[in-house]
Amino acid sequence: MGDIYLVRHGQASFGADDYDNLSARGEEQCHRLGQHMKGFIKPEVMLSGQHRRHRQSLASFCEGADFNPNKENELADFNEFDHEQVLFKAFPHLVTKQDIALELASSPDPRKRFHQMFQQSVERWISGNHDQEYSESWQTFQVRCIQGLTTCIEQYASKGPIMVFTSGGPVAAITQHVLGLTDKATFELNENLVNSGVTRLRFNKNRASLSYLNSFGHLEQQPNLITYR
């Protein structure tokens, strides 16, 4: 049996002009994960999606673990879906990020309002009724994420433990594939994935199974480090 550790990236810069950049808290989350895991695992293969927050999460992990990966590769299959496009398509009166900021600012609870808007946007995307409007449909995204899992198993299975730094969307889609979840349950799961949380899969040449999901014990002694966006 082989092991794949899927790590959701650390907290990014939510609300900033450039979301795709770890916050100081996000760096600390991944650094602590490295410190936590270095006593019992040294991955032979380190992979990430292509987003900056993925690469930064991997780097902070390695600093905490005090080692350099033997191999490091980026795989587009582990990229997040285009959440900005999904949001804008659901609310066509919003054209720019500034429009979104103004919309949220007018709400008595901006975070709650954003959550409502994002949930509505994702429901529209996964419905399959508007696929022609998106550069990547929900079904295409699912296939891409599963291909990333397949690539890990086929190309790296003989090289020891594999660690993948990615986003909540791919973690949820791969978990859906392994457990046979509905689309609705998958996005309920996605909403509860913690930044720098770890999901472990065990696999052989025939199948992959879930060992544990969304583990964040490395953060629980400091609850202010537990974040979801």
N, C-alpha and C positions, 0 to 999 in steps of 0.2 A: 504493500500500500504506500502511496505517496501523499504528500501534504501540500495544500495550497492555502496560504494565508492572504485573504483579501482585506486590505486596510482602507477604510474611508479616509480621505485626506483630512488634515487638520482644518480648523476653522479658517475660512477664507475672509475676504474683506467685504462682508455683507454691507450694502448701503454705500460703498465707496464707488468712485468712478471706475476703478479697475477691481472687479470682484476676484479675478483670477490671480490672487496674491495672498499668501498666508498672512494672517494677523500675528501679532506677537503671541497671542494665546494659542493660535494654531501651531506655531513653532514649538511652544512649550508642551503641548499635547503629544506631538510626535516624538519629541526629545524624551519625554517620560516613558513613552511606549518602548523606545530603544533601551532605556535603562532597565525597564521591567523585563524585557524579553531576552536580554543578552545572556542571562544565566542559564537559559535552557534551549535556546535555538540560535543557530547561525545559518541563515539561508544561503544556499549555494547559488541561487539565482534571484536577482532583484529586478522586477519589472515595474513599469508605471505606464499610465496613460500619458498623453502628450500635453496636458494642461500644465501650466507653470506650478499650480498648487500641488499637483501630483509629484513633480520633480522636487519641489521644496520639501514636501512631506517626507519623501525618501531620504533626502539629505539630512533633515533634522533627526530622523530615526537613526541614521548611521552615526551621527554625532553622539546621540545618547547611548547607543550600543557600543561605541568606541571601536568600530571596525569599518573597513571599506568592503563593499560587495565585490565578490569575484567577477560577477557579470552584471551589467546594468543595461537594460534595453527599454525602449519606448514602444508600446503597441497601441495603435489607434483604436483597436477594438475595445480598449478600456477607457476611452474618452466618455465624458458625460454627454447626455443629449443637450440640444440647444435650448436651454430653459428660457432664454430671452425671446427667441422666436415663438416658443410655445405660449408665452405670456402675451406677446404682442398680437398674435393671431386671435386670441380669445377676446382681446379688448382693442379693436381696431381704432378706437378714438385716441389711444395712446400710441404715439409715434416714436418718442425718444425716451431715454432714461429720465430726463428731466420731467417729462409728462407723468411718469410713474411716481417720481418723488413728490410732485405736487398733489397727485391723487392720494398718496399716503399721508401727506402732511395735513390734508383736509379731514382726515379721520381722527376721532378721539383716541383710537388705539391703532397706530400705524402697523405694528407687528401683527396684530390680529387681522387687520384688513389685508395685509400682504399674504398672510396664510390663506385667507379665503379666496383671494384672487388666484393664487398659485394652484390651489386645489381645484378650482373651477377650470383653470387652463389645462391642467393635466387630464382631468376627466374628459374634456373636449378632445384632446390629443389621442387618448387611448381608446376613444369610442370607435375609431375607424371611419367615422362619417365625413371626415375632412382631410383625408390622407393627401390629396392632391395639393393642399395648401402648405405642406411642410416639406422641408428639404430631406427629412428623415422621419418616416412614419414610426409609430410605436412598434409595429411588427418588425420593421427593418431594424430598429434599435435592438429588439430582443435577439434577433438572429445574429447581429454583430457581437453582442456580449457573449452569447453562447459560443461563437467562433473563437473569441478570446480564450475562453475556458478550454476549448478543444486544442488550441495552439499550445497552451501551457502543458497539457497532458501529452500531446504528441511530440513536442520538441524538447521538453525539459524534464520529463518524468524520471529519467535516469540520473539526473544531476543532484538529487536531494531536495530538501525543502524549498519551496518557491514562495516568494512574497511579492504581492502585487499591490501597488499604491494606486487607487482609483477613486471613484466617486460613489455616492449613494445609489444612483440609478443603475450602474452596472452590477453593484453588489446585490441590489434587490432583484434585478432581472435574472441573474445567475441563481440566486436562491429560489426564485420562482421555478426555474427550470428543474432544479434538483428536487424540490418538494412538491411540484405540481400545484402551485398556488393559483388562485384566480387573479385577474388583473387588479381588481379592487383590493384584495388582500396584499398584493405586491406593493401598491402605493401607500397603504396603511403602514406596512413595514418600512418603506422608504422614509416616511416622516419620522420614524423613531430610531433611525440609525445615528449613532453618536459620532461626532468628529474624532478621528483616530481610532474608532472602534474596529475590532478585528473579527472577521468571520473565517472559520477554518473548515476547509473541505478535505475529505479523504477520498482517494481515488485509486482505481486500478485500470487496466486497459478496457474494461467493460462498462464501468459506471463511476459516478461521483456521488458521494453522500455527505450530508452535513454533520460535522462534529460539534461545532458550536457557532452561535450567531451573535454578532454585535457585542463582543466582550470589551468592557472598558474598565476593568479592575484597576488599571494603572492610574485612573483619574479619581477614583472614589474617595480617596483621602483628602482631596481638595475639590469639593463640589462645584466651585465656580469655574472649574475647567471643563465641566460637562456641558457641551453645547451641541446643538442640532442644525445650525446654519452657519 
